[in-house]
């Protein structure tokens, strides 16, 4: 489901991101409306998982849409080489195993009765398209390793690692919601 190579170039990142985004959208499309919004005790609904992904993808998009000098001002320079995809995934899984979870603005809100599943999926597709366009238009492969951003659970990560995270994070939430169905 998710890529396993040590390092992905920007074309592979774009392709794997697009596949992950499509997998989640397709899964959601096929879920009945009532199940989509159902909130099991102590868990997010599928709709809330999707809303969480919209929030995190929208936030990641800012890193790729801002001018590079602003990314540098806010994030600084990396003091290390980018982690490989498997290393990033292992680090994120370790943080989750240690109790890390979404906080603050990354926690989705409850949906009102009568909310529209198709509208939420359309919203997701809109933000994933903007994410892919910002990455494709504004960044070359080698540049992704020379800028860092602050991740709420992983600390400072390079833009390449943020790409890896976005792919893995999407599939991580897909795995969670698939297990429910």
N, C-alpha and C positions, 0 to 999 in steps of 0.2 A: 504494500500500500504506500509506504513512504520510501523515499530514496535512501540508498545505503552507501553510495560512494563516499570516499573520504572527503573530497572537496567537489563542490558543484560550481561550474562557471555560470555566468549570468544567464545564458540561454537555457541551461538546465534548470536553474532556479526558476526562471519564468515558466518553463514548461511544467515543472513539478508543482509550482504554486497554483497554476491554472487547473491542473488535474485535481489537486486537493480541494480547491474551492468548488469545482464542479461536482466532485463526489459528495460534498456536504449538501449542496443545493439539490442534487438529484435525490438524495436520501430524504430530505425534508419535503420535497414535492410529493413523494409517494406516501407520506404519513397522513393518516386521517386527521382532520382539523381538531377533533376533540382530544386525540392522543398528543398532538403537537403542543397544545397549551396545557395539558394536564401536569400538575405539580405534585409528584409523589412526596410524601412527608420527608422533609429535610433535604430534598434534592431540587435541582433546577428542572424546569420543563425543557422539552426540546427547543421550544421557542426562546427560552432564556439562554440556553447554550448558544443558539444562533445570535441572539442579541449580544452576548458576551464576545463572540467572534467579530461581530460588526464593530464593537467598541475597540477591541484590540487591533483589528486590521486598520481601522480609521486612524488610530494612534500611530501605528507603524508607517502608514502612508505619509504622515507629516515628516518623518525623517527623510523620506525619499523626495518629497515635494519641496522642502525648504531649500533655499540656496545653500551651497556647501559651506560658505563662511559662517552661516548661522548654526549649522550642524556642528561645526568645529567649535564655535563659541559655547554652545550648550553642552556638547559632549566631550570635547577635547580630542587628544590624539591617543591612539591605542599604544600601550606599552608592551604589546605582545603580538604575536601572529594570531590570525583568526583560528578558532577551533574548527576541527572537522565537523561534518554533520553528526556522525555518531558521538563525538565528544560532547557537542552541545546538547544532544538528546539525553545522554547519560547524566549530564549536570542538571538539566531541568528535572529529570525523573528523581534524582537525589533530593532536590529542593522540595518536590512534591511529597516524597516519602518522609521528609523531615517536617512535614506539616504546612508547607507553603501552599497558599491558595489565593484566589482573587480577593482583592481588597478595594475599598473606596469606589472610584468611578467605574471600575471593571466588573462590579457586581451588577448583574442585570436586574431591572425592576420587574415587578409583577405585572402581568398583562390583564387588562380589563376584559370582562366577558364581551364577546362579539369582536374581538381583535381579528385582524385579517392575516391569515397565514401567507397568502400570495404576496401581500404588500411587504411583509417582513423578508420574504425570500427575494423579492425585487430589490429591496433596500440592500441586502447582502450582496447581490450581484452588482449593484451600482458601486458599492465601496470596493469590492474586489477588482472591478474593472479600473477604477481610479488608482488603486494600489499598483496594479500591473503597469498601467500607463506611466505613472510617476517613476517607477523603477526602470522601465524600458527607455523612457525619454531622457532621463536626467543622469543616469549612472553608467559608467563603463565598468567592466569586470574588476580591474585592478583597483579602482577607487573604493570598492566596498570594504577593503581591508584597512583603509587609512582614516576611517572616521568611526567614532563610537557614539552610542546613545545609552541612556540609562534605562534599564529594564527593571520593573518593580520587584521581580524575584531573583533575577540573575545578575543584577548590578550592571556595570558597564560592559556592553557587548558591541562588537563591530557591526557594521551594516550587513556584512555577509552573514554573520551569526543571527542577526534579526530576520533575515530572509529564511534561514534554516528554521528558526523558531516559528515563524509564521506558517511554514509548511507543516512542521510537526504538530504545532498547537491545533491547527485545523483538524488534522487526522486524529489527534488525541481526543478531541471533543466528539468527533464522529464515532470513535470506538466506544465512548461512554454512552452515547445515545443509542447506538446499535445494540448494545448489551441490554438496554431497557426493553427494546422491542423484541 
